[in-house]
């Protein structure tokens, strides 16, 4: 097969997806032959009439948790340990460590039990959702083993995956955090400076 013809076909398909559907095709820098489809259309989540894709409750729940985890990582200087991540998810009420260890059919203390409807959003296992879906399949997260100096000690940390870096704006994450704490972006100096350096100061002042 002529490689030049293949490249022409891929380029034509890429242009068509962008012009017709607003989907930008980006090849992975770490996995040859792997492509990410990035939505370039701007939507207002509160305005259903402008949304060209309708998400189910399950999809919305998973997207929301993904964004929250990315926010935690961003506010933690780009990395968060496995222990701290799942402590955070436990505080959110979406992860039950005891249930995860014992299995889906095990009983849990009433004070720590995850709401059944929340559990259903992640097929009963948030930890599996994080590792199998966000890390392995969707590449929103990257999981690396930490060098502790002891080969028998396994510790891991999470950071933004390649897809998150392509698809998610750090300014949007910082804005979400500021809305949660009802404060100005400048209150988080390190994150504010990073966003300004990468995206420009105007992205954080547009809503003022």
Secondary structure, 3 states (H helix, E strand, C coil): CCHHHHHHHHHHHHHHHHHHHCEEEEECCCCCCCEEEEECCCCCCCCHHHCCCCCCHHHHHHHHHHHHHHHHHHHCCCCEEHHHHHHHHHHHCCCCHHHHHHCCCCCCCCCCCCCHHHHHHCCCCHHHHHHHHHHHHCCCEEEEECCCCCCCCCCEEEEECHHHHHHCCHHHHHHHHHHHHCCCHHHCHHHHHHHHHHHCHHHHCCCC
